[in-house]
Amino acid sequence: MDEITVKQYYNDYIIGCYGRENFVFVRGKGPWLWDINGKKYLDFFPGWAVSGLGHCPPKVVTALTKQVKTLMHVANNYYNDVQALCAKKLIDISFDGKVFFCNSGAEANEAAIKLSRLYGAKTGRYKIISMLNSFHGRTLATVTMTGQEKYSAPFKPLPDGFAYARFNDMSSLQSAVDEKTVAVIVEPIQGEGGINVADKSYMQSLREFCNKHDLLLIFDEVQTGMGRTGKWFAFQHYGVQPDIMTLAKTLGGGFPIGATIARKGISDLLVPGTHASTFGGNPLACAAAMAVMETIEEENLCENVSNLSGWFMSELKKLQEKFQVIKEVRGIGFMIGMELHVSGKSFVERCRNNGLLLNCTHDTVIRIMPPLGIKKSLLKKGLAIIRQSLQEEFPINEEKKRPA
Ligand SMILES: Cc1ncc(COP(=O)(O)O)c(C=O)c1O
């Protein structure tokens, strides 16, 4: 199939709910992607964090190939060995609880919402407080929970039971809570909201506050989880454990899977008949997730992220000194935001034309999330493209492109 036909078919047959860049990708390996014309790109935003181990990670490919010949799907009214192993492994690396498997981040958050409502039922509580600038998914409930009106406004009337507080602001949370509140959901680092990192003191106060008021604390680690920050989960940086945690993206290494982990005492509220997902925990997805966890462990990927992120961030901060257009460099591990004083869209396009894939969120924040196992030499290559693209886009002496 040629490039023009692919685009024509998209135009004719695929609902246009995505803004698409002008590229057709046909192959991926590790940190590299190839377009239909054979041009190679270094991918520092692989699949919006789905391909956290890079494209087509070998152990995941082997596990899927083996599993696809053994058993692809078995319904959840039966047991299967791969789901059992995967759940045990997830609990071993997170906290004492149980797992509900599904297929996406939004679905994992839906399970967290339903669990919270069951928890609150005996006291008549149902409201969940989420943070402004958060992102939790696109289903009607999760888009309502997402603290950005632009995503939910077209779909009114929205489901009841959601309220919002400012991120990193305990007094805002205190004002948002009322007698109907049952849970608080937070991303330890807001991803889509612009790589906003939760303060340690805020996370600790959040835990104490939730304990005091019998509120469930939910961490959405769909983007921050599975090694992205240099630990299995971002909560492990804070010394604060959630009651419920949601996962997806890197968990499947490119294969769709989501998971909701609830601590003991909460998890058993979901009894037969209360919740389900036909494909949830299917052997293929669980085999992929097992291979992802084994790869992270065997290849010391959390260590790789921790070892390289300090150096990488300091190199980006050096660029900040040189290019006044860079407002701030922030993040943890390989979840990095480089905020500009101006819109970042054309800078991201320029990087792409120069062979590096990045993302721009919240208009001005460049999201940089290299694969966890990337080598220093390739980080250097990416940095060189970022530097070159900054030079081309914001020439140092070109005053008019600088912030006012
Ligand atoms: C923090 C967070 N939660 C939930 C979601 C929704 O995940 P999905 O698109 O798999 O439904 C996303 C997606 O970007 C996310 O970043």
The ligand as a Tripos MOL2 file, in Angstrom:
@<TRIPOS>MOLECULE
LIG
   16    16     1     0     0
SMALL
NO_CHARGES

@<TRIPOS>ATOM
      1 C1         -2.8590    9.4300   33.4260 C.3       1 LIG1
      2 C2         -3.7660    8.7980   32.4160 C.ar      1 LIG1
      3 N1         -4.8620    8.1420   32.8320 N.ar      1 LIG1
      4 C3         -5.6950    7.5480   31.9730 C.ar      1 LIG1
      5 C4         -5.4760    7.6030   30.6170 C.ar      1 LIG1
      6 C5         -6.4240    6.9300   29.6750 C.3       1 LIG1
      7 O1         -5.8310    5.7930   29.1500 O.3       1 LIG1
      8 P1         -6.4460    5.0740   27.8460 P.3       1 LIG1
      9 O2         -6.2430    5.9980   26.6960 O.co2     1 LIG1
     10 O3         -5.6670    3.7950   27.7530 O.co2     1 LIG1
     11 O4         -7.8830    4.8330   28.1350 O.co2     1 LIG1
     12 C6         -4.3580    8.2800   30.1290 C.ar      1 LIG1
     13 C7         -4.0950    8.3680   28.6800 C.2       1 LIG1
     14 O5         -3.3250    9.1530   28.1860 O.2       1 LIG1
     15 C8         -3.4760    8.8950   31.0520 C.ar      1 LIG1
     16 O6         -2.3820    9.5520   30.6450 O.3       1 LIG1
@<TRIPOS>BOND
     1     1     2 1
     2     2     3 ar
     3     2    15 ar
     4     3     4 ar
     5     4     5 ar
     6     5     6 1
     7     5    12 ar
     8     6     7 1
     9     7     8 1
    10     8     9 2
    11     8    10 1
    12     8    11 1
    13    12    13 1
    14    12    15 ar
    15    13    14 2
    16    15    16 1
@<TRIPOS>SUBSTRUCTURE
     1 LIG1         1 GROUP 0 **** ****
